Amino acid sequence: QKGHRAIVNWDQTLAPNRLNHFSASFNRWAFFTHQGGQNDLGSGSGLNQKAGLGGILDETGQATINVGQTSSSTGNYYLGIGGAINRIAHQNWRITDDFNWIHGGHNFQFGVSQTRYYTTGLQQAGGFTPFGTFNFGPQETALPSDATSGFSVASFLLGDVHQGSYGQQPSQAFLFRNWGLYAQDTWKIRSNLTLSYGLRWEHEPPIRDKLDRLANFDPTVPNPGANNVRGALIFAGAGAGRTGRDQFADNWYGGFGPRIGLAYSLTKNTVLRAAYGLMYDTNAGPAIFLNQQGYFTQATLASLNAGITPAFNWAIGFPSVPQGPYFDPTFANGGSTSYM
């Protein structure tokens, strides 16, 4: 992990009672994790190529191979950790300007700020990797009436896969911005009584992807894969099968945050203070979990009859599945999805 930060401040005295403060900052932090001999995309152990596991699989790395009970972690045979790579960078740009004006017993302050957040990179999750995952169990070499009579190592030697998964390498370039405006006054009403009051407005447009790679569940769209029951996927961006939108959540402009405070000097060494404020957080948390279904394939193939016949034999590699982008409203049928 590594990070970089830069900050520039400029203070300008416009008059004896007026001061302007400008600030610009940049902050970037990134992490890179890899396993199974994978150094980067396109550079790794090359074990898939050596083992003949080609087809749609990335041949530069190592598939994850599990030999043992598919429903239990006991008795499994260790055949390597498998290849994987996560490479994510988060960065933000922030520009602010604050103006301070002292007038009589008042100290007026006005300001504006904008922050631009980016999350970019590659992230594998849930066992879906371009190197593939192969699970071997005892079912394929068992009597149809007794799954425990089989031997997972025998299934492995025959190449009969009980369950396999594959995922395209998902890349992301998520962008979200935050605007802030404020005005406040610190009013010295008496020598021992000070009143502070102000209002801040926050606005953050919904998160989007720089290349419009966003999907969303829409409860109003008929699903052709479910007898046109309403509820299907829709896709961001321009072109066939896409909505022309760059995000799906609605803008919200109600982020008004009042501030009020009171300070009273009861005695020379005792001050009573009271304050109230309403603050808003950012949408930074969801930025790395946006829905990209259809843009990157995640496929699981499993035996359809409890192992009597395998999902496939890996002598042919991983069977071909549709590659993203794949703008089909039924893409998430039989699985899970998310809704903004």
Disulfide bonds with the S-S distance in Angstrom:
none
